[in-house]
Amino acid sequence: MESFETIQNKLLRAISESSDPEKIVRLWKFWNDENSDFSVSEPVSFYDSERPMTDEQVDEYFKEEVVIVPDHLMKLIERGMEDVKNGRVYTEEEMDKMDEEWLK
């Protein structure tokens, strides 16, 4: 007698490779027969339990947030952007050397 896992694998392969819809439907009906101890339930759909959102709810859900940056932080950001524009930046290698010096 073949092992349970072997039979299970052969059955799964036979189902997945089958092109006979009638056999698959008969197997499905057998498996889900009310008198059977076997049953396979359909997965619960996420949308079966949820009502669709209204257009207003969708707009509200995906509304962009307004981010208010304090003046002192905006000045720092603008200063950094100016530094980048004017080439006042460090390469990765320069930063690595600074880190090594600092960690000594």
C-alpha positions as CSV (number, residue, x, y, z in Angstrom):
1,M,0.0,0.0,0.0
2,E,1.3,3.4,-0.9
3,S,1.8,6.0,1.8
4,F,-0.8,8.7,2.4
5,E,1.5,11.4,1.2
6,T,2.2,9.5,-2.1
7,I,-1.6,9.1,-2.7
8,Q,-2.2,12.7,-1.8
9,N,0.5,14.0,-4.2
10,K,-0.7,11.7,-7.0
11,L,-4.3,12.9,-6.5
12,L,-3.2,16.6,-6.5
13,R,-1.2,16.1,-9.6
14,A,-4.1,14.2,-11.4
15,I,-6.5,17.1,-10.5
16,S,-4.1,19.8,-11.6
17,E,-3.2,18.1,-14.9
18,S,-6.8,17.0,-15.7
19,S,-8.5,18.6,-18.7
20,D,-11.8,16.8,-18.0
21,P,-14.2,19.3,-16.3
22,E,-16.8,16.6,-15.7
23,K,-14.4,14.6,-13.6
24,I,-13.4,17.6,-11.6
25,V,-17.0,18.6,-11.0
26,R,-18.0,15.0,-9.9
27,L,-15.0,15.0,-7.5
28,W,-16.1,18.3,-6.1
29,K,-19.6,17.2,-5.7
30,F,-18.5,13.9,-4.0
31,W,-16.2,15.9,-1.7
32,N,-18.9,18.3,-0.7
33,D,-21.7,15.8,-0.4
34,E,-23.9,16.5,2.6
35,N,-23.6,12.9,3.7
36,S,-19.9,12.9,3.5
37,D,-17.5,13.6,6.4
38,F,-15.3,15.5,4.0
39,S,-16.1,19.1,3.1
40,V,-14.2,21.9,1.5
41,S,-15.7,25.3,2.0
42,E,-15.2,28.2,-0.3
43,P,-12.9,30.8,1.1
44,V,-14.7,33.8,2.6
45,S,-14.5,36.7,0.2
46,F,-13.3,39.9,1.7
47,Y,-15.9,41.7,-0.2
48,D,-18.8,39.5,0.9
49,S,-18.7,41.0,4.3
50,E,-18.0,44.6,3.2
51,R,-20.3,47.0,1.5
52,P,-18.7,48.9,-1.4
53,M,-17.5,52.4,-0.5
54,T,-19.3,55.3,-1.9
55,D,-17.5,57.8,-4.1
56,E,-17.3,60.2,-1.2
57,Q,-15.8,57.6,1.1
58,V,-13.2,56.7,-1.6
59,D,-12.3,60.4,-2.0
60,E,-12.0,60.8,1.7
61,Y,-9.9,57.6,2.2
62,F,-7.4,58.6,-0.5
63,K,-7.3,62.3,0.2
64,E,-3.8,63.7,0.4
65,E,-2.7,65.0,3.7
66,V,-1.6,68.5,4.0
67,V,1.8,68.6,5.7
68,I,2.7,71.9,7.4
69,V,6.4,72.3,7.8
70,P,7.5,74.9,10.4
71,D,9.4,77.8,9.1
72,H,12.7,76.9,10.8
73,L,12.6,73.4,9.2
74,M,11.7,74.9,5.8
75,K,14.8,77.2,6.0
76,L,17.0,74.1,6.8
77,I,15.5,72.3,3.8
78,E,16.0,75.3,1.5
79,R,19.6,75.7,2.7
80,G,20.3,72.0,2.0
81,M,18.8,72.3,-1.5
82,E,21.1,75.3,-2.2
83,D,24.1,73.3,-0.9
84,V,23.3,70.6,-3.4
85,K,22.8,73.1,-6.2
86,N,26.2,74.7,-5.5
87,G,28.1,71.4,-5.1
88,R,28.6,71.8,-1.3
89,V,28.2,68.1,-0.7
90,Y,30.4,65.1,0.3
91,T,31.0,61.9,-1.6
92,E,30.3,58.5,0.1
93,E,34.1,58.0,0.3
94,E,34.6,61.3,2.0
95,M,31.9,60.5,4.5
96,D,33.5,57.1,5.2
97,K,36.8,58.8,5.9
98,M,35.2,61.3,8.3
99,D,33.4,58.5,10.1
100,E,36.7,56.6,10.5
101,E,38.4,59.7,11.9
102,W,35.5,60.4,14.2
103,L,35.5,56.8,15.6
104,K,39.2,56.9,16.5
